[in-house]
Amino acid sequence: MSNQLKHLAIIMDGNGRWATNRGEKRVEGHKKGARVVDEITQWCVKESIQTLTLYAFSTENWKRPKYEVKFLMKMLEDYLESELEKYQKYDIRFYAIGDMERFSAPLKEKIAYTQEATKDNKGLNQVLALNYGARNELSRAIQKITNQLEGKSAEQIESLISSHLDTQEFGDVDLLIRTGGERRLSNFLLWQISYAELFFTPTLWPDFTPSELEEIIKDYKARERRFGGL
């Protein structure tokens, strides 16, 4: 079966620990992590990967200290503003998945503006998962299709769900990477990774490099993907 890499997803874990290990505030790890996002995105552009989906802020992350959440919201707003020129230069389409309703009006406007400004770009799809949780996504999808379920077969219902997910345009994930040493999925793209190859690295996200990503992808391409067949 094909092991072409079209959709790469990454759980970017370890920012806080990276900073703590250096005796710095956790927010310094997030700053460094944002720079790594830029580096990895540029690498994916050069390698002609179609979609890069990054777990930026989960539905559970609101439990973090208020100062850290406030910093992350401001950093996201600043990031989108500073990256827009690069999105246009490198033909990157920005897209956000998740439940945006909890965000402030200025942040929601910035997300919507960036999506609109880049919607016709034809290169890499950079997808940020923001206030995202897979169970929340599935709940919202099922809520949308409830009145369409009667009389449908299991296969038809599966297709309906897929077509109402936040990621409906980008298809299933081929390769999921989690940095930071943890070996769990943390409520990320649970439907879309049903046949994804999984890779867990101990490297903390701020130390993650395009070179390590390249080695992981080499490993991925050497794997045999049978999708339940022989």
Secondary structure, 3 states (H helix, E strand, C coil): CCCCCCEEEEECCCHHHHHHHCCCCHHHHHHHHHHHHHHHHHHHHHCCCCEEEEEEEECCHHHCCHHHHHHHHHHHHHHHHHHHHHHHHCCCEEEEECCHHHCCHHHHHHHHHHHHHHCCCCCCEEEEEEEECHHHHHHHHHHHHHHHCCCCCHHHHHHHHHHCCCCCCCCCCCEEEECCCCCCCCCCCCCCCCCCEEEECCCCHHHCCHHHHHHHHHHHHHCCCCCCCC
